[in-house]
């Protein structure tokens, strides 16, 4: 669906050219058979028609009418409705009639981010068995990759019923979260998979927010104009080599020979600042959601680049809430899991740890958010395969935070530090009674004195506290836990939830790391799509 811009008043002559005949009433693609509408919230229906045309909407015994404005856009609100597992038609009448069939009312969640959210159910541990199950009350909607330079009015969303063969390509975390939520609440549930691997948080933020933020504006990651110009130049410089690669690839396929390697540095699809906000979030703005599951940060988790994440994440949350018109829209934030090379240096500069800290602190200061710690699930590959435990943790937090069910479902986090001679007494919150170390003594702690040089430390658990010390640091002043890309850790609370990485110091973070901020971060392997 394409509507003319809402804010531009066009001369009548241009309207005549634009609408030479009566235009058909249109709905955005998100309105399709098998969809679910959010219960207990006003139901917003919108679309396009001929300017001045009357549009009538009927659903579940409710009726509303609208007149298309000068741009051809119309929007109505139906009153909130309770959950219903009875599939009903939604009818829109103007010069033509549209019917959306088998529409349910229930809980609708938006799952967004990059590759660990996008990671397919069929490629995850236990996913093959999961793909054999059916659940007619769980509906899955895939938002396709859609990079746009300006805000789009529509995106080619596709709805299916859980059990459809395409389910194996759907978000593993999204499916497990939705399936478990549906069985807990016993109402229809919809999951929208709105994710794109290898993308930065900047790609998901409005350009206006990026231009007004307190981060450097001369870096391509933070400035849409600089980023696009840099991309266009790089692509133009490599285009002859890429054209040759495509020709050689076609020739190799015809001659049954191995495919050649693509040219190094080819930028691929453009995933710069704001383009996914424009193409994958903006088209959904009138829709209503119960909450958002957000799993992103890997493409920001490099030394120096990671330093602005703690400022950007709260801004992104605020921008989404403002744009969706839901000031308390819940966000479940998946904290990055450890990956890359095992830690050998207690003073390792870690971009992953910086993003983990940013996620932890963003949740601590942002109402209606919760943190899912995944540190124990991580592998050397950024795409760990145990997605079901992550989904279960998010479910427990959703039940607690959003639905008021269950007790404390939060993962353990740092609470306070007390220095006693050569010992650091670290108190932990959300221990569910006591901490435990799997496989022996606690691991993953480092300690430093006033020289700010960390050493690996010994640790002993005492209930909800950990006594941390090292004979080589007689006067410790700071403790860190799991402060590395791939630390060796084993601390959990009584419910089996892992302790979040943390540091007790606020010492300056390194500004540069393994690559320049003028270069794109390495892109994870893509998720396969049908």
HUCORFEN-V234410 format. One record per helix or strand of 3 or more residues. SS is the DSSP state (helix for helix, strand for strand). FROM is the first residue (numbers start at 1). TO is the last residue. If there is no record, write none. Layout:
SS&FROM&TO, SS&FROM&TO
//
This chain:
helix&12&18, strand&36&38, strand&43&48, strand&54&59, strand&62&67, strand&73&78, strand&84&93, strand&97&113, helix&115&118, helix&121&123, helix&127&130, strand&135&142, strand&158&162, helix&165&169, helix&172&185, strand&188&195, helix&201&204, helix&207&212, helix&224&254, helix&275&284, strand&291&295, helix&298&300, helix&305&324, strand&330&334, helix&351&365, strand&369&372, helix&375&377, helix&387&401, strand&413&420, strand&423&429, strand&435&437, strand&445&448, strand&454&456, strand&458&462, strand&465&469, strand&478&481, strand&491&493
//
